[in-house]
């Protein structure tokens, strides 16, 4: 496994942790009937999803660059 593979696994693991933390916070807000904050968090999560698409595109290009360097 090369350095590029390790980097991708690290990024994925951190993203999964972030999502779980956001969902836990969202659950607490709904349980506390803090719907304004819950809706704001949903908006933030939606923006994160859009950003994730950009990260995936960047990752694709990084993978291609790593492959070129290893060839």
N, C-alpha and C positions, 0 to 999 in steps of 0.2 A: 504494500500500500504506500503510495507516495504522499508527499506533504499536502498536495491539493485535496486528496481524499480525506485526510485528517481534518483539514480546515472545513470541508463541507459537512462532516459529521458534527463537528463542534458547533457550527452555525445552526444546524437542524436541532440539536439538543437544546440549545439556548432558546430557540424559537418555541419549542414545545413547552418549556418551562414558563416562558412569558405568557403563552396562551392559557395555560392552566391557572396561573396567578390572576389573569384578567377574568377568567370565568368564575373563579372563587370570589373575587371582589364583586362581580356582577350579582352573583347569588346573594351575597350579604346585603347588597343595596336593595334588592327586591324584597328579601325577607324583612328588612327594616322599613319597607314602604317608601324608600327614597328613590322615587321613580325619575325625578329630574336628573339625579346623579347617574342612575342606571342608563337612562337614555344618552347621556353625555358619554358614558363609557362605551356604549354600543357604537356611537358615532366614531369614537377613537379607534375601536376595534375594526370598524369598517375601513378607516383610513390605513390602519396597519395592514389590512388585507391587500389594499391597493399597493402599498409600499412593498409587500411581500412579492407581488408580481414583478416589480422592478428588480428586486433582489434575485429572483429566479432567472430573469433575463441576464443580469450581470453574472450570475453563477454559470450560466451556459457559456458565456464568452470567456470566463475565467477557466473553465474546463477545457475549452478549445485551445486557449493559450498554453495551459499546462501540458496538454497533449503534444502541441507543436514543440515545446521545449524538451519533452522527453523523447521525441522521435529522432 
